[in-house]
Amino acid sequence: MTTPKLTISVLAVTLLSALALSAQGAKPVAAAPVPTQIASAKKVFVSNAGVDAIVLNTFRRLGDPDRPYNQFYAAMKEWGRYELVPSPSDADLVFEIRFAAPITDTDKTTSFAPQYGVTIVDAKTHFTLWTLGEPVEGAFRKATFERNLNTAMNGLMENVRKLVAPTEVLAGATQK
């Protein structure tokens, strides 16, 4: 007679083996093209899509309810790839920055998943061209949360750079 634990263990090993074998036979998927407007754009408007109500008070306590916008704007300006313009009508692209902390329910535990998000919109057609996100590690201490915000913003900007000019990012990594 087999025990339930043994049966579950055998089932788990069998399932993992099947997944590993099927992954080995899977054909790689070619990368789809990035919309040309993203690389060819010269002027960008940075739009503040805001923060959700769950984290608004957190940013107020940090002293800057618009911190995600201010931080992203500063990072885009420092990068210097695009000219930042004061009006969407003057832009080729609009980068909409937002911060959200959606509630997740797993194993009867409710938690938050704070994250930066940026949506890249064609300013002329108003079509969404791309969306990027970067999770922010939670924290109990203010200093830790601020560090985590900075780390996540750096990650988001790295994703933007890879999207806009992947060969430039790779070249920069090999020179370090």
C-alpha positions in Angstrom: 0.0 0.0 0.0 1.4 3.4 -0.9 1.1 6.4 1.3 -0.5 9.7 0.1 2.8 11.5 0.5 4.6 8.9 -1.7 1.9 9.1 -4.3 2.1 12.9 -4.4 5.9 12.8 -4.6 5.8 10.3 -7.5 3.2 12.4 -9.3 5.3 15.6 -8.8 8.5 14.0 -10.1 6.6 12.6 -13.1 5.0 15.9 -13.9 8.3 17.8 -13.6 10.0 15.2 -15.8 7.3 15.6 -18.4 7.6 19.4 -18.4 11.4 19.2 -18.7 11.2 16.9 -21.7 8.6 19.0 -23.4 10.7 22.1 -22.9 13.7 20.4 -24.5 11.6 19.8 -27.6 10.1 23.2 -27.8 11.1 25.4 -30.7 12.5 28.8 -29.7 10.2 31.7 -30.6 11.7 34.5 -32.7 11.5 37.9 -31.2 8.8 40.1 -32.6 9.8 43.5 -33.9 9.7 46.6 -31.6 7.6 49.3 -33.2 9.9 51.6 -35.2 8.5 54.7 -33.6 10.2 53.8 -30.3 13.7 53.9 -31.8 13.2 56.7 -34.3 11.5 59.2 -32.0 13.3 62.4 -31.1 10.9 64.1 -28.7 9.1 62.6 -25.8 6.4 63.9 -23.4 6.4 62.3 -19.9 2.9 61.9 -18.6 2.0 61.4 -15.0 -0.5 58.5 -14.9 -0.4 58.8 -11.1 -0.3 56.4 -8.2 -3.2 54.2 -7.0 -5.1 55.0 -3.8 -3.4 52.2 -1.9 0.0 53.8 -2.1 -0.8 57.5 -2.4 -0.6 58.0 1.4 2.8 56.2 1.4 4.2 58.7 -1.1 2.6 61.6 0.9 4.4 60.3 4.0 7.6 60.2 2.0 7.0 63.9 1.2 6.4 63.6 -2.5 3.1 62.2 -3.8 4.4 62.6 -7.3 7.7 60.8 -6.7 7.2 58.1 -9.4 6.7 60.9 -12.0 9.5 63.1 -10.7 11.9 60.2 -10.4 11.1 58.8 -13.9 11.3 62.3 -15.5 14.7 62.9 -13.9 15.9 59.5 -15.1 14.8 60.2 -18.7 16.4 63.6 -18.6 19.7 62.2 -17.3 19.7 59.5 -20.0 19.4 62.2 -22.7 18.3 59.8 -25.4 15.2 61.9 -26.1 14.4 65.6 -26.0 11.7 66.0 -23.3 9.0 68.4 -24.4 6.4 70.2 -22.3 3.4 69.2 -24.4 2.2 65.9 -25.9 1.3 67.8 -29.1 5.1 68.5 -29.5 6.1 64.9 -28.9 6.7 61.8 -31.1 6.0 59.5 -28.1 4.3 59.8 -24.7 5.8 57.9 -21.8 3.0 57.4 -19.2 4.5 56.6 -15.8 2.4 55.1 -13.0 2.8 53.3 -9.7 0.4 50.7 -8.4 0.3 48.2 -5.6 -2.3 45.6 -6.7 -3.6 43.3 -4.0 -2.7 39.7 -4.4 -4.3 36.8 -2.7 -2.3 33.6 -2.4 -2.7 30.8 0.1 -5.2 32.8 2.1 -2.6 35.6 2.5 -3.4 39.1 1.2 -0.4 41.2 0.2 0.5 44.0 -2.1 2.7 43.9 -5.2 4.1 47.5 -5.6 5.4 48.2 -9.1 6.3 50.9 -11.5 4.8 50.8 -14.9 5.4 52.8 -18.1 3.3 52.8 -21.2 4.7 54.1 -24.4 2.1 55.7 -26.7 2.4 57.1 -30.2 1.6 60.8 -29.8 0.1 61.1 -33.3 -2.1 57.9 -33.4 -2.6 57.5 -29.6 -1.9 53.7 -30.0 -0.1 52.0 -27.2 3.2 50.8 -28.6 4.7 49.1 -25.5 4.2 48.6 -21.8 6.9 47.9 -19.3 6.8 47.2 -15.6 9.2 46.7 -12.7 8.4 45.3 -9.3 9.4 47.2 -6.2 10.3 45.1 -3.2 8.3 46.0 -0.1 9.8 47.2 3.1 9.0 48.1 6.6 11.6 50.9 7.0 11.4 54.2 5.1 15.1 54.1 4.1 14.7 50.5 2.8 11.6 51.4 0.8 13.3 54.4 -0.7 16.3 52.3 -1.7 13.9 49.7 -3.2 12.2 52.5 -5.2 15.5 53.6 -6.6 16.5 50.0 -7.4 13.3 49.4 -9.2 13.5 52.7 -11.1 17.0 51.8 -12.3 15.6 48.4 -13.4 12.7 50.1 -15.3 15.1 52.5 -17.0 17.4 49.6 -18.0 14.3 47.9 -19.6 13.5 51.1 -21.5 17.1 51.4 -22.7 17.1 47.8 -23.8 13.9 48.3 -25.7 15.0 51.5 -27.4 18.5 50.5 -28.4 19.3 46.9 -27.4 22.7 46.9 -29.2 23.8 50.1 -27.3 22.9 48.5 -24.0 24.8 45.3 -24.9 27.9 47.3 -26.1 27.9 49.3 -22.8 27.7 46.1 -20.8 30.7 44.6 -22.5 32.8 47.7 -22.1 32.4 47.7 -18.3 
